[in-house]
Amino acid sequence: MNSPAALFAIAALIWGSTWLAITFQLGVVEPEVSVVYRFALAAAILFVWCGARGQRLRFQPRTHAWLALQGSTLFGLNYVGVYLAERYVASGLVAVAFSTLVFVVPIGARLAFGTPVQARVAVGALIGVIGIASMFLPELRVAAAGGTAALGIAFALGSTVIAAIGNLVTVRLQRDKVPTLSGTAWGMGYGALTAAALAWTGGSPWTFDWNFAYVVSLVYLSVFGSIIAFGTYFKLIEHVGANRASFTAVAIPVVAMALSTVFEGYRWTTTAALGAALAFAGNYLALTAKR
């Protein structure tokens, strides 16, 4: 399935659902340790899959350096930051902060590769982020009151910048013709090692929660939220470029709120509905722009 629209939809739908899954990961196990479990399991599955299919798993040291950078940013530091952010602020506020990825990636691509920033994509990014902010306006007001929200926002924004770096490294790996699945296996392995290093330096206890909800959500996050979602997302980058692929960050919160409506009884306000409409409009403008 190589249609950009299908790839975009799969990545957005799966990552939108992971919001709910991540809530079952918080509590007993430290966030960075949960990240280790998630990406170590995903990497192990990918290594077995690639080995069984005879796909290349050996790379030059220079390629491993790029894979380690991709893993430490996109799968390690990024996710630890997101998990920590959700300790201090509601997940909706994290989504608002992370949606700014649609600004950070084009700026980074311009600096790193000289990729021009299309006016249509820039306008779509502005409309999309305004839409997401409108959806979570009540949480923004709570954050403005102070408290620990500032720390949560700092973690979320820091994670966004780190994720943008990971996106740009992915573009570099694709230009070097590194196979997606085997490269992702190594990247996720390096991401797990990065999270493990953070857990070790922070003195986090290596506990595990054998509760059914934790185990099932961990498997779902590893297989669907990591292997399948990132696999389709990397394919999307090949088709439309990192700038427009980053607009999944605008679509994901809309999907998450739709699921919250079904499973958690979320009630839409006029402002939230308008925000969702703006988010869709921003995505449409960006994704229908010529590459």
C-alpha positions in Angstrom: 0.0 0.0 0.0 2.0 3.0 -1.3 -0.7 5.6 -1.6 0.4 8.7 0.3 -3.2 9.2 1.5 -3.4 5.6 2.8 0.1 5.9 4.5 -0.9 9.2 6.1 -4.2 7.7 7.4 -2.6 4.6 8.8 0.1 6.5 10.7 -2.4 9.1 12.0 -5.0 6.5 13.0 -2.5 4.3 14.9 -0.6 7.1 16.6 -4.0 8.7 17.5 -4.9 5.4 19.3 -1.6 5.2 21.1 -2.7 8.2 23.3 -5.1 5.9 25.0 -2.6 3.0 25.2 0.1 5.2 26.8 -2.2 6.0 29.7 -2.0 2.3 30.7 1.8 2.5 30.7 1.9 5.3 33.4 2.0 4.5 37.1 3.9 1.4 38.3 6.8 1.5 35.8 9.0 4.6 35.3 8.4 6.3 31.9 11.9 5.8 30.6 11.8 2.1 31.5 8.5 1.7 29.7 10.1 3.2 26.6 13.0 0.7 26.9 10.5 -2.2 27.0 8.5 -0.8 24.1 11.3 -0.3 21.6 13.4 -3.3 22.7 10.5 -5.5 22.0 9.8 -3.7 18.6 13.5 -4.0 17.7 13.6 -7.7 18.6 10.6 -8.4 16.4 12.0 -6.5 13.5 15.4 -8.3 13.7 13.7 -11.7 13.7 11.5 -10.6 10.8 14.4 -9.2 8.7 16.6 -12.2 9.5 13.8 -14.7 8.4 13.3 -12.8 5.2 17.0 -12.6 4.4 17.1 -8.8 4.5 20.5 -7.0 5.0 21.3 -6.3 8.7 24.9 -5.4 8.4 25.9 -1.8 7.8 29.1 0.3 7.7 30.2 2.1 10.9 29.2 5.4 9.2 25.7 4.2 8.7 25.5 2.9 12.2 26.4 6.4 13.4 23.4 7.8 11.6 21.2 5.0 12.8 22.3 5.6 16.4 21.4 9.3 16.0 18.1 8.5 14.5 17.4 6.0 17.3 18.5 8.2 20.2 16.4 11.1 19.0 13.3 9.6 17.3 12.8 6.6 19.5 14.7 7.4 22.7 14.9 10.9 24.0 11.7 12.0 22.1 9.5 9.4 23.7 11.0 9.7 27.2 10.2 13.4 27.0 6.7 12.8 25.9 6.0 10.3 28.7 7.5 12.7 31.2 5.5 15.6 29.9 2.3 13.7 30.5 3.2 13.4 34.1 2.9 17.2 34.6 0.3 18.2 32.0 -2.7 16.7 30.3 -2.0 14.8 27.1 -4.0 17.3 25.1 -1.5 20.0 26.0 1.3 17.7 24.9 -0.5 17.4 21.6 -0.6 21.1 21.1 3.1 21.4 21.8 3.9 18.5 19.6 1.8 19.8 16.7 4.4 22.6 16.3 6.5 19.8 14.6 5.0 21.2 11.4 7.0 24.3 11.9 10.2 22.8 13.3 10.7 20.2 10.6 10.5 22.6 7.6 12.9 25.0 9.3 15.3 22.1 10.0 15.0 20.8 6.4 15.7 24.2 5.1 18.9 24.5 7.2 20.1 20.9 6.7 19.1 20.2 3.1 18.2 23.6 1.6 14.6 22.3 1.1 12.4 25.3 0.2 9.4 26.0 2.5 6.3 26.3 0.3 3.9 29.1 1.2 0.9 26.7 1.0 2.6 24.3 3.5 3.4 27.2 5.8 -0.1 28.5 5.8 -1.4 24.9 6.3 0.9 24.6 9.3 -0.3 27.8 10.9 -4.0 26.9 10.4 -3.4 23.4 11.7 -1.7 24.4 14.9 -4.3 27.1 15.6 -6.9 24.3 15.2 -5.2 22.0 17.6 -4.8 24.8 20.1 -8.5 25.6 19.8 -9.4 21.9 20.5 -7.5 22.0 23.8 -8.2 25.6 24.8 -9.4 24.7 28.3 -6.1 22.9 29.0 -4.2 25.9 27.7 -6.0 28.1 30.2 -5.2 25.8 33.0 -1.5 25.8 32.0 -1.5 29.6 32.0 -2.3 29.5 35.7 1.2 28.2 36.4 2.2 25.3 38.7 4.0 22.3 37.2 2.5 22.9 33.7 5.6 24.9 32.7 7.8 21.9 33.3 5.5 19.6 31.3 5.4 22.1 28.4 9.2 22.3 28.4 9.4 18.5 28.1 6.9 18.5 25.3 8.6 21.3 23.3 12.0 19.7 23.8 10.7 16.4 22.6 9.3 18.2 19.5 12.7 19.6 18.6 14.3 16.2 19.2 11.7 14.4 17.0 12.4 16.9 14.2 16.0 16.0 14.3 15.1 12.4 14.1 12.9 13.2 11.0 15.8 14.9 9.3 18.2 12.0 10.0 15.6 9.6 8.5 15.7 11.7 5.3 19.5 11.3 5.3 19.2 7.5 5.8 16.7 7.3 2.9 19.1 9.2 0.7 21.8 6.7 1.5 19.4 3.9 0.5 19.3 2.2 3.9 16.5 -0.4 3.9 13.6 0.8 5.9 12.8 -2.3 8.0 16.4 -3.4 8.9 17.4 0.2 9.4 14.4 0.7 11.7 15.4 -2.4 13.7 18.8 -0.9 14.5 17.3 2.5 15.1 14.8 1.2 17.6 17.5 -0.9 19.3 19.6 2.3 19.7 16.5 4.1 21.0 16.0 1.4 23.6 19.6 1.7 24.7 19.3 5.5 25.0 16.2 5.2 27.2 18.0 2.5 29.2 21.0 4.9 29.7 18.6 7.6 30.9 16.9 5.1 33.3 20.3 4.0 34.7 21.7 7.5 35.2 18.4 8.6 36.8 18.3 5.6 39.2 15.0 4.4 37.9 13.9 1.0 39.3 13.7 -1.8 36.7 10.2 -2.9 37.6 7.6 -4.5 35.4 3.8 -4.4 35.7 2.2 -7.8 34.9 -1.2 -6.3 35.0 -3.2 -7.3 31.9 -3.7 -3.7 30.8 0.0 -2.8 30.9 1.1 -5.9 29.1 -1.5 -5.6 26.3 -0.8 -1.9 25.8 2.9 -2.6 25.7 2.5 -5.1 22.9 0.1 -2.8 21.0 2.6 0.1 21.3 5.5 -2.1 20.2 3.8 -3.7 17.2 1.3 -1.2 16.0 2.5 2.1 17.6 6.1 1.4 16.7 6.7 -1.1 13.9 3.7 -0.5 11.7 3.2 3.2 12.4 6.8 4.2 11.9 7.1 1.9 8.9 4.3 3.6 7.1 5.5 7.0 8.3 8.9 6.5 6.8 7.3 5.3 3.6 5.2 8.5 3.7 8.4 10.6 4.0 9.7 8.9 0.8 6.6 9.9 -1.1 5.8 13.4 0.1 9.0 14.6 2.0 9.5 15.2 5.7 7.8 18.6 5.7 4.4 17.4 4.7 4.7 14.0 6.5 5.1 15.9 9.7 1.5 17.0 9.4 0.5 13.7 11.0 1.3 15.6 14.2 -1.8 17.8 13.5 -4.0 14.8 12.5 -3.1 12.6 15.5 -4.9 14.7 18.2 -8.1 14.8 16.1 -8.1 11.0 15.9 -7.3 10.8 19.6 -10.2 13.0 20.5 -12.5 11.0 18.3 -11.5 7.9 20.1 -12.0 9.6 23.4 -15.5 10.4 22.3 -16.3 6.7 21.8 -14.4 5.2 24.8 -14.2 8.0 27.4 -17.4 10.0 26.7 -15.7 13.2 25.6 -18.2 15.9 24.7 -17.3 18.2 21.9 -17.7 22.0 22.3 -18.3 24.4 19.4 -14.7 25.7 19.8 -13.3 22.1 19.8 -15.3 21.3 16.6 -14.1 24.4 14.9 -10.5 23.5 15.9 -10.9 20.0 14.4 -12.2 21.6 11.2 -9.2 24.0 11.1 -6.8 21.0 11.7 -8.3 19.2 8.7 -8.1 22.4 6.6 -4.5 22.8 7.5 -3.7 19.2 6.5 -5.6 19.5 3.2 -3.6 22.7 2.2 -0.3 21.1 3.0 -0.9 17.6 1.6 -2.3 18.8 -1.7 0.6 21.1 -2.3 3.0 20.0 -5.1 6.2 18.5 -3.8 
